[in-house]
Structures are given as structure tokens and as C-alpha cells.
Amino acid sequence: MHSNIGDGGPGQVQHHLTELDDAVVGLLDATLTSLPDAEVTDTMRRLELALRRAAAIGHRLVVESVERGLPGRNGCSSVNNYLIQTLRISVGDAARRVTAARTVGTWHTLAGQALPADLPATASAQRDGAIGSDHVEAVRHVIRKIPRTVPAADVEVAEEVLAELARSATPEDVRRAGIAVLARLNPDGSLTDEKDRARMRGLTVGRQDADLMTPIAGLLDPEARALIEPLLAKWARPGMNNPDDPSSPHGDPEAPHADRAAMAQAASRDTRTAAQRNHDALKAALRALQDSRVLGTHRGLPAATILTLGIDQLERETGVATTASGGLVPIRDALNLAARSHPVLLLFDRNGQPLHLYRTERLANADQRLALIGGWR
């Protein structure tokens, strides 16, 4: 079962695409410097209108691909991977497109009957070209926060109000209005229950930037918040776990053997922001967790960081090492990790073939796996 992308059949679709290609090429070659100011503004608006409508067509194509089973038939594990391979777009872009298609796209039953969009008024506004993808996400963000116990009729009205506002306002305006909508629907917060919190929880680890930094975002449920608070209260206090201070105390600052004078001196030298202290505390906690061997094994190997680097990088102490999952770690950071790790050294020749595996203790049935993981990178 699949939907029809156009009533005129493949020939009409290809005809429209050819006209679209010709129009875009014509606009690329057109001279804009001779346009009056008013026409420049009008051209920007008309082009934005067309791009917004084109996004709605993109949602239809995502639906069509899923309902035809194209991702699996092309050897892709998900529709996201299918879009990444087909369009050469980023992971984040693919995720945004799939989420939008699920929110404002028109899906179908096995019998071919069209199902209403999750956000029908918003979907209509995008098809009209009145709103863009950021407007759609702003409305979705607000509607997703409405508790499940709110009557469906009230949710429908809220979505209509936000979609209508989006036609004449910015996405930021929609988000601000959403705060008022949520306050009206759930004034004292008493309607939110465990199912709502479970639905909203999440932690996203983004892709590494060019500077090798990784963004994170998400929402903690109350229990996770309660668990992380004591960690930050102790390990993120000024002076503790400071990577820029060799004398910075580590571990439990309230242990009987803790040096109170040393901690006070380290705190006086600490110039980190609260966010930086939180980061360093979390990193120290993760290191302690991994060192404790509490994590056990992962796919037959001790749960540990696996780093691959060349001998020339070691000699010069420059470049980056590669983790088993494809992450990049500067050599100096890699050496710091190695200094605290379970020592396993796998040597490769110039062609990347494993030569020998050195270890301080035998890992049952793991040698070949270490060689494969390191050689794959």
C-alpha cells in the first residue's frame, strides 16, 4: 500500500519537476541588481512561499517511501538512514524531516484511506506556504508538552490557535504563546503524570563539531534529576576535579581522610564556571564508573574506551585518535585516558594489519575482537 504523489501519474510529476528545474536555473541566471527595492522584498517572499510548499512535498515523499518499504528494499535499517544515503544529508537533518513528516504528513491505512495529520491545522498552513519548518517544530514542541489527561477537544483547539498565530508570527512568537497555552490548560501542573514524564524524557548526544566538541540536549525525569544532584553537589563544588589544576582534589570531598585545607586552596584557585564544573564532575564520575568495572562487558569485551592511533602520532603527540564508535579524541587526551586504563596494546603494520596484541591479563575470546575493532578504524 502506498499513497499517490500526484493524480496525473509519473508523466505529470516529471513534467512538474522539469519545469521546477528550469525555473530554478532561470532564477540563478537572472540579474537581481536591476530590481527595485519593493521587487527584491516581493521576490524573497515568493521564493520563501515556494520553499515552504516544497517542504510539504518532501513530507509526502517521506510518507511514500515508508509506505512502499523503500528503506528496507534499499538495504537501510531506517527511513532516516535511507534519507541520509539517498540525499546525502546530515543525521540531524534526516531526523528533522522524518519527525516533520510524522507530524504533518498524511499517512494511510492498509486499505489506502488517508489518516488525519497529527497537527492538521499546522499541516494545512504549511501546504499553503504560510509557515515554515521552524513554525511546525514550534507548534509540535508545545503540543507535545500538553498532558495526556487534557481533553482531546482542548488539544485540537490549542493546535488550531497556534497554527493560526504561526501564519502571521515568528516561530519564537509561537513558542512564547505556547507557554500561555500550557499555563491555561494545566495552570498548577497537576495534570502531568508519570506517563507524560516518561514520554518527554530523553538525552541526545550530537555529532562532533570541527573543534571536536559534542553538543548534548535533553530532559531528565525527576528520578534522574534526584540522582545527578548529589553528584554535582559534591564533585562539582569549586576546586574539585579541576583538570586545569594538578593539585585539585578528586573523589569524595567529605571522606574522613580528605584534606580540607587543600580543598579550600584549590577552591580559591578555581576560575571555572558552574557549567564547566558540572562538565568536569560528570567526566570524573564516568571515568570512575569505567575504572570500577561495574559496567561489566559489552559484546564480549570489558566495557572500556577503545582508541586507535598511529605510531607517528604517538611520537609527535599530535593529531587525533579514533574511538570504536568513530569519535575523535586529541592525542593528549587519548594518552590521559590510556594512563588510567586497563593496558592492552595492539600493534599494526603500515598496511593496517594486526602484528601483535600485548596485554597484562588474558581476556577470554576477546583478542580477535580487539583486533577487528582496532583494524576497522
C-alpha positions in Angstrom: 0.0 0.0 0.0 1.2 3.5 -0.8 -0.2 6.9 -1.4 -0.3 8.7 -4.8 2.2 11.5 -5.1 0.2 13.1 -7.9 -3.1 12.3 -9.6 -1.6 12.8 -13.1 0.8 9.9 -12.8 4.6 9.7 -13.3 4.5 11.7 -16.5 2.9 14.7 -14.8 5.3 14.5 -11.9 8.3 14.5 -14.2 6.8 17.4 -16.2 6.4 19.5 -13.0 10.0 18.6 -11.9 11.3 19.7 -15.3 9.5 23.0 -15.0 10.8 23.4 -11.5 14.4 22.7 -12.6 14.0 25.3 -15.5 12.6 27.9 -13.1 15.4 27.5 -10.6 18.1 27.7 -13.3 16.4 30.7 -14.7 16.4 32.4 -11.3 20.0 31.5 -10.8 20.9 33.2 -14.0 18.6 36.2 -13.5 20.1 39.6 -12.8 18.8 40.9 -9.4 20.7 44.2 -9.3 18.1 45.9 -11.6 15.2 45.0 -9.4 13.5 47.9 -7.5 13.6 47.6 -3.7 10.0 46.5 -3.5 10.5 43.7 -6.0 13.5 42.4 -4.1 11.3 42.1 -1.0 8.5 40.6 -3.0 10.9 38.0 -4.6 12.2 36.9 -1.2 8.6 36.4 0.0 7.5 34.5 -3.1 10.6 32.3 -3.0 10.0 31.6 0.7 6.4 30.6 -0.1 7.6 28.2 -2.7 10.2 26.6 -0.5 7.7 26.1 2.3 5.3 24.4 -0.1 8.3 22.3 -1.4 8.9 21.1 2.2 5.3 19.8 2.4 6.0 17.9 -0.9 9.1 16.5 0.8 6.9 15.2 3.7 4.7 13.4 1.2 7.8 11.8 -0.4 8.9 10.6 3.0 5.5 9.1 3.6 5.5 7.5 0.2 9.0 6.0 0.8 7.9 4.5 4.1 4.6 3.1 2.9 6.3 1.5 -0.1 9.0 0.0 2.2 11.8 1.6 0.2 14.3 1.9 3.1 14.3 -1.9 3.7 14.4 -2.6 -0.1 17.4 -0.4 -0.4 19.3 -2.1 2.5 18.7 0.7 5.0 17.8 0.0 8.6 15.5 3.0 8.9 13.9 5.8 6.9 16.5 8.2 8.5 19.4 6.2 7.0 17.5 6.0 3.7 17.3 9.8 3.5 21.0 10.1 4.6 22.2 7.8 1.8 19.8 9.0 -0.8 20.0 12.7 -0.3 23.5 13.0 1.4 22.1 15.0 4.3 23.2 15.1 7.9 21.8 12.8 10.6 20.1 15.8 12.3 18.5 17.0 9.0 17.2 13.5 8.3 15.7 13.3 11.8 14.0 16.6 11.5 12.5 15.7 8.1 11.2 12.4 9.4 9.8 14.0 12.6 8.0 16.6 10.5 6.6 14.0 8.1 5.2 12.1 11.0 3.7 15.2 12.5 2.2 17.0 9.5 2.3 14.3 6.8 -0.7 12.4 5.5 -0.4 8.7 6.2 -2.7 5.9 5.1 -4.3 2.8 6.3 -3.6 -0.6 4.7 -6.8 0.0 2.7 -5.3 3.2 1.4 -7.6 5.6 3.3 -5.9 8.8 4.3 -5.4 9.4 8.1 -5.6 12.9 9.6 -2.3 14.5 10.4 -1.2 14.8 14.0 -1.3 18.5 13.6 -3.9 19.1 10.9 -4.2 22.9 11.1 -0.4 23.2 11.1 -0.1 20.9 8.1 -2.7 23.0 6.2 -0.7 26.2 6.9 2.5 24.6 5.6 0.8 23.4 2.4 -0.4 27.0 1.9 3.2 28.2 2.3 2.2 30.4 5.2 4.6 28.7 7.7 8.0 27.0 7.5 9.6 24.0 9.2 10.6 26.1 12.3 7.0 27.1 12.8 5.9 23.4 12.5 8.5 22.4 15.1 7.4 25.2 17.4 3.8 24.1 17.4 4.8 20.4 17.8 7.0 21.3 20.7 4.1 23.0 22.6 1.5 20.3 21.7 3.9 17.6 22.9 4.0 19.1 26.3 0.3 19.1 26.8 -0.5 16.4 29.4 -2.3 13.3 28.2 -5.2 13.9 30.6 -6.2 17.2 28.8 -9.4 16.5 26.7 -8.7 15.9 23.0 -11.0 18.8 22.0 -8.9 21.2 24.0 -5.7 20.0 22.4 -7.3 20.4 19.0 -8.3 24.0 19.8 -4.8 24.7 21.1 -3.2 23.4 17.9 -5.6 25.5 15.7 -4.8 28.6 17.7 -1.0 28.1 17.4 -1.2 27.3 13.7 -3.2 30.4 13.0 -0.8 32.5 15.0 2.1 30.9 13.1 0.7 32.3 9.8 1.5 35.8 10.9 4.2 35.4 13.5 7.7 34.0 14.0 8.5 30.6 15.5 9.7 32.4 18.6 6.4 34.1 18.9 4.7 30.7 18.7 6.8 29.2 21.4 6.1 32.2 23.7 2.4 31.9 23.0 2.7 28.2 23.8 3.8 29.0 27.3 0.5 30.8 27.8 -1.4 27.9 26.3 0.2 25.4 28.5 -0.4 27.6 31.6 -4.1 27.8 30.7 -4.5 24.1 30.0 -2.5 23.0 33.1 -2.4 26.0 35.5 -1.0 24.2 38.5 0.9 21.5 36.8 -1.2 18.8 38.5 -2.3 17.2 35.2 1.1 15.9 34.2 1.6 12.3 35.3 4.2 9.6 35.1 3.3 8.6 31.5 3.8 12.2 30.4 7.2 12.4 32.1 8.2 9.1 30.6 7.2 10.3 27.1 9.2 13.5 27.4 12.4 12.1 28.9 15.4 11.9 26.7 19.1 12.6 26.2 20.6 13.3 22.8 24.3 13.2 22.2 25.0 15.2 19.0 27.8 14.8 16.4 31.2 16.2 17.0 31.9 19.6 15.6 35.0 20.6 13.8 36.6 21.6 17.1 35.8 18.1 18.4 33.2 19.3 20.9 29.9 17.4 21.2 26.6 19.1 21.9 24.1 17.4 24.2 20.4 18.2 24.9 17.5 16.6 26.7 15.1 16.4 29.6 15.7 14.5 32.9 12.8 12.8 34.6 12.5 13.6 38.4 14.4 10.4 39.5 17.3 11.1 37.2 17.4 14.7 38.4 17.5 13.5 42.0 20.3 11.1 41.2 22.5 13.7 39.5 22.1 16.4 42.1 24.2 14.8 44.8 26.9 14.0 42.3 27.1 17.6 41.2 26.8 18.9 44.7 30.0 17.0 45.8 32.1 16.5 42.6 31.3 19.9 41.0 32.0 22.1 44.0 34.7 24.7 43.5 38.2 23.2 43.5 37.1 19.6 42.9 38.0 17.6 39.8 39.6 20.6 38.1 41.6 19.3 35.0 43.5 22.7 34.9 44.8 22.3 38.5 47.2 19.3 39.1 46.6 19.7 42.8 42.8 19.6 42.5 41.3 17.0 44.9 39.4 14.1 43.4 36.8 11.7 44.8 34.7 12.3 47.9 35.4 15.7 49.4 33.7 14.7 52.7 35.6 11.5 53.3 37.4 11.2 56.6 40.9 11.4 55.0 40.0 14.4 52.8 42.4 17.3 53.1 40.2 20.3 54.0 43.0 22.8 53.7 44.0 21.5 50.2 40.3 21.7 49.1 40.0 25.3 50.3 43.2 26.3 48.5 42.0 24.6 45.3 38.7 26.3 45.5 40.4 29.7 45.8 42.3 29.0 42.6 39.2 27.7 40.7 38.1 30.1 38.0 35.7 27.7 36.2 32.1 28.5 35.6 29.4 26.4 37.2 28.7 24.8 33.8 32.4 23.9 33.4 32.5 22.4 36.9 29.4 20.3 36.2 31.1 19.0 33.0 34.3 18.1 34.8 32.3 16.4 37.6 30.4 14.3 35.1 33.6 13.3 33.3 35.3 12.3 36.5 32.2 10.3 37.5 32.2 8.5 34.2 35.9 7.7 34.5 35.4 6.4 38.0 32.5 4.2 36.8 34.5 2.8 34.0 37.5 2.1 36.2 35.3 0.3 38.7 34.5 -2.4 36.2 30.8 -2.1 37.2 29.9 -1.8 33.6 30.9 -5.4 33.0 31.3 -6.5 29.4 29.9 -5.1 26.1 29.7 -7.6 23.2 32.1 -9.9 24.9 34.7 -7.3 25.8 35.3 -5.3 29.0 33.3 -2.1 28.7 36.1 0.4 28.1 37.2 3.1 25.7 39.0 1.7 22.7 41.4 4.1 20.9 43.2 3.6 17.6 46.2 5.8 16.7 49.3 5.6 14.7 52.9 5.3 15.9 53.8 8.6 14.2 51.0 10.3 16.2 52.5 8.9 19.4 56.0 10.1 18.5 54.9 13.6 17.6 52.0 13.8 20.1 49.8 15.4 17.5 46.7 14.5 15.6 43.6 12.6 16.8 42.9 9.1 17.9 39.7 7.3 16.9 37.2 5.5 19.2 35.5 2.3 18.3 32.3 4.2 17.5 34.0 6.7 15.3 34.6 9.6 17.8 37.7 11.7 17.6 40.0 12.3 20.6 43.1 14.6 20.6 46.3 12.6 21.2 47.0 14.3 24.5 43.5 13.4 25.8 43.9 9.9 24.4 47.2 9.5 26.4 45.5 10.7 29.5 42.8 8.1 29.0 45.4 5.4 28.4 47.3 6.3 31.6 44.2 5.2 33.6 43.1 2.3 31.5 43.4 -1.4 31.5 46.6 -1.8 29.5 46.0 -3.5 26.1 48.3 -2.7 23.2 47.5 -3.8 19.7 50.2 -3.2 17.0 49.5 -2.8 13.3 51.9 -2.7 10.3 52.0 0.1 7.8 49.2 -1.6 5.8 46.9 -1.7 8.9 47.3 -5.4 9.5 47.5 -6.6 13.2 51.0 -7.6 14.2 50.8 -8.5 17.9 48.5 -8.0 20.9 50.1 -7.2 24.3 48.1 -7.4 27.5 48.6 -7.7 31.2 45.9 -10.3 31.7 44.1 -12.7 29.3 40.7 -11.8 28.0 38.8 -14.9 27.0 37.8 -14.9 23.4 38.4 -11.2 23.1 41.8 -10.9 21.2 40.3 -11.3 17.7 37.5 -8.8 18.6 40.0 -6.2 19.7 42.0 -6.7 16.5 38.9 -6.3 14.4 37.7 -3.2 16.2 41.1 -1.5 16.0 41.7 -2.6 12.4 38.3 -1.4 11.2 39.2 2.1 12.2 
